[in-house]
Structures are given as C-alpha cells and as structure tokens.
Amino acid sequence: MKTVENFKFRDMVLQIGKKAIKEAQARSLANGVANVYSRDGVAYFQLPSGEITSQVPKEYEHIYAK
C-alpha cells in the first residue's frame, strides 16, 4: 500500500523532472534549435521565434523526407 511518503517522493521527482525539461527547452530555443513535439502522429515544431507550426523547418527536412 502506498504511503504519504511515497506520494511526496513521487511529487518531488515529477517537479524536478518538469523543471529540467523546461530548462532544456529554453536552452534549445536560446541556441536556435527548435523543440519538436508530437500529437496524434503529427510533428509540431516550436521555433526559436516562439512560433509553433506543423510545417517542417528546412533544418529537419532530411529527417522528415517522405
């Protein structure tokens, strides 16, 4: 059976992970690298300008070539 301590530990780990992800995403954008997300099999790109698009940027065309 789970205890309160287990839930507190889980929440702490999730909080650390979320913070690390947000920092990595910000670093990528600051370095001019798009963040890539997928939803229902569709790739979305968060460009360094802040724009979010499903259009494949030139830098990724060789990866997403069909």
MIDO-333983 format. One line per 5 residues: number of its first residue (from 1); their letters; for each residue x, y, z negated of N, C-alpha, C, CB. Coordinates in steps of 0.02 Angstrom, whole numbers, plus 50000, padded with zeros to 5 digits. Glycine has a CB too. Layout:
// MIDO-333983
NUM) A) X/Y/Z/X/Y/Z/X/Y/Z/X/Y/Z; ...
This chain:
// MIDO-333983
1) MKTVE) 50042/49941/50000/50000/50000/50000/50044/50062/50000/49952/50000/49939; 50023/50112/50038/50063/50173/50043/50053/50216/49981/50044/50213/50106; 50107/50248/49962/50104/50291/49904/50110/50364/49926/50160/50273/49853; 50099/50408/49879/50105/50480/49893/50175/50496/49916/50086/50521/49831; 50225/50463/49887/50295/50474/49906/50307/50456/49979/50341/50434/49861
6) NFKFR) 50277/50402/50002/50284/50382/50072/50256/50436/50118/50248/50315/50085; 50198/50463/50101/50168/50515/50143/50210/50578/50142/50097/50529/50119; 50236/50596/50084/50279/50655/50079/50342/50647/50121/50297/50670/50005; 50372/50588/50118/50432/50574/50158/50416/50577/50232/50461/50505/50139; 50361/50547/50252/50340/50548/50322/50331/50620/50346/50275/50508/50332
11) DMVLQ) 50296/50660/50306/50284/50730/50324/50350/50769/50330/50239/50763/50273; 50397/50755/50286/50462/50788/50289/50499/50770/50354/50505/50769/50227; 50499/50706/50371/50533/50683/50432/50500/50714/50494/50530/50606/50437; 50434/50716/50495/50399/50747/50552/50415/50821/50557/50323/50737/50545; 50418/50856/50501/50434/50927/50501/50504/50940/50528/50427/50956/50430
16) IGKKA) 50551/50899/50507/50620/50906/50531/50623/50892/50606/50668/50857/50493; 50589/50840/50628/50588/50823/50700/50557/50878/50742/50550/50758/50710; 50501/50905/50720/50468/50958/50758/50512/51020/50764/50401/50977/50725; 50546/51037/50709/50591/51095/50709/50649/51083/50758/50618/51108/50638; 50677/51023/50757/50733/51007/50802/50711/51010/50875/50761/50937/50785
21) IKEAQ) 50652/50986/50890/50626/50987/50959/50618/51059/50982/50560/50949/50964; 50587/51101/50940/50577/51171/50960/50643/51207/50971/50536/51208/50906; 50693/51192/50929/50759/51223/50937/50792/51200/51002/50804/51206/50877; 50786/51136/51017/50816/51109/51079/50781/51139/51141/50811/51032/51081; 50715/51146/51138/50679/51175/51194/50700/51248/51204/50603/51170/51181
26) ARSLA) 50707/51285/51150/50728/51355/51155/50798/51361/51183/50724/51390/51086; 50843/51316/51162/50912/51316/51188/50913/51301/51262/50955/51264/51150; 50872/51253/51283/50869/51236/51355/50848/51297/51396/50821/51178/51367; 50795/51329/51375/50771/51388/51411/50823/51444/51411/50705/51413/51381; 50856/51454/51355/50908/51506/51350/50967/51491/51397/50933/51512/51277
31) NGVAN) 50979/51427/51410/51033/51407/51455/51010/51401/51528/51062/51340/51432; 50948/51421/51541/50923/51420/51610/50898/51353/51633/50976/51443/51655; 50884/51308/51587/50861/51240/51605/50786/51235/51588/50902/51185/51568; 50747/51211/51636/50675/51204/51625/50661/51146/51577/50638/51192/51692; 50609/51153/51537/50584/51098/51496/50532/51062/51538/50554/51123/51428
36) VYSRD) 50532/50996/51536/50487/50956/51577/50441/50916/51531/50526/50908/51625; 50377/50920/51546/50326/50884/51508/50285/50843/51556/50281/50933/51467; 50252/50792/51532/50209/50751/51574/50142/50741/51540/50242/50682/51589; 50089/50748/51580/50022/50736/51554/49983/50700/51608/49987/50803/51532; 49956/50643/51591/49918/50602/51638/49958/50589/51702/49852/50637/51655
41) GVAYF) 50023/50579/51695/50065/50562/51751/50086/50621/51794/50030/50513/51794; 50068/50682/51774/50087/50742/51811/50142/50778/51773/50025/50789/51822; 50196/50794/51807/50252/50830/51776/50238/50905/51777/50319/50815/51812; 50248/50937/51720/50242/51009/51713/50309/51037/51692/50185/51029/51663; 50327/51094/51719/50392/51124/51706/50382/51191/51671/50432/51133/51771
46) QLPSG) 50415/51199/51614/50416/51264/51581/50482/51296/51603/50410/51258/51502; 50477/51346/51645/50536/51378/51673/50566/51427/51623/50518/51415/51738; 50630/51444/51630/50662/51491/51585/50625/51559/51581/50733/51503/51606; 50587/51576/51633/50549/51639/51632/50488/51634/51587/50527/51656/51703; 50471/51573/51565/50413/51562/51524/50354/51534/51563/50393/51626/51490
51) EITSQ) 50358/51538/51629/50305/51513/51673/50300/51437/51667/50317/51533/51746; 50239/51411/51666/50228/51339/51666/50194/51322/51733/50183/51316/51605; 50223/51273/51768/50199/51256/51834/50205/51180/51846/50238/51294/51888; 50164/51155/51891/50171/51085/51911/50212/51080/51976/50102/51052/51920; 50230/51137/52004/50272/51138/52065/50344/51122/52045/50267/51207/52102
56) VPKEY) 50374/51074/52079/50442/51052/52062/50492/51106/52080/50458/50985/52099; 50532/51130/52032/50584/51179/52047/50637/51149/52093/50617/51205/51982; 50671/51192/52131/50722/51169/52178/50774/51124/52145/50757/51229/52210; 50793/51141/52084/50845/51103/52048/50825/51031/52034/50861/51137/51982; 50760/51016/52036/50735/50950/52020/50709/50912/52082/50680/50955/51968
61) EHIYA) 50711/50943/52140/50682/50911/52199/50713/50843/52215/50690/50956/52259; 50779/50836/52203/50811/50772/52218/50787/50716/52171/50887/50779/52213; 50763/50735/52112/50738/50685/52065/50667/50665/52082/50742/50712/51993; 50627/50715/52103/50556/50704/52116/50540/50695/52190/50517/50760/52088; 50591/50681/52230/50580/50671/52302/50533/50612/52313/50648/50660/52340
66) K) 50487/50621/52359/50439/50567/52373/50448/50540/52442/50367/50592/52365
